[in-house]
Amino acid sequence: MEKGQIILICGGSGSGKSTLAKKFGDAAIISTDNFYIGKSKMIPMENGEYDFDDPCAVDLDECAKMALNLAGGKEVFVPEYDMVTSERVGQIKIIPAKSGLVVVEGVFALHDTLRQIGNLKIFIDTPTDERLARRIKRDNERGRSEAEVIKHSTQVEASHKRHIEPMKQHADLILGREGW
């Protein structure tokens, strides 16, 4: 079977990556969020907290392998990751799209391992205040309080500058807040 196309969508936390991914109609969608390794396999920082905003917290090689398998017409079982417990809790079956299109979305979607397999690389450039407002709403639905989200936002934004913003240079297409 001929290899399908892989589209990568990167941007900061709360930038609209998942929303854009869903606009691709007949596509198999993978989120890099599913490939977090989990707290049980991470080393805590000096303050005892875990840095989920570092690319080392995610198995990008495993994500790339799953994307390539989907693009090759094979069904895959991606990890099911629970944002509340910060652990993998099972697997989710994803079947290849008839179109052969695979969309990989996530804050780390343009890091080297995935970038090597992407046919189209998109970066969503959303202002910090807008991303924070979206994170508060989304994370509240996931069981986190507004205070928790705001407290964590300093680390999220520092990581954004260190690990995500530099990925913009690798994008084929940079989208702002224009109505896509």
KATA-V151142 format. One record per helix or strand of 3 or more residues. SS is the DSSP state (h for helix, s for strand). FROM is the first residue (numbers start at 1). TO is the last residue. If there is no record, write none. Layout:
# KATA-V151142
ss:SS from:FROM to:TO
ss:SS from:FROM to:TO
This chain:
# KATA-V151142
ss:s from:6 to:11
ss:h from:17 to:22
ss:s from:28 to:31
ss:h from:32 to:35
ss:h from:39 to:41
ss:h from:55 to:57
ss:h from:60 to:71
ss:s from:76 to:82
ss:s from:87 to:94
ss:s from:102 to:105
ss:h from:112 to:115
ss:s from:120 to:124
ss:h from:128 to:141
ss:h from:146 to:170
ss:s from:173 to:175
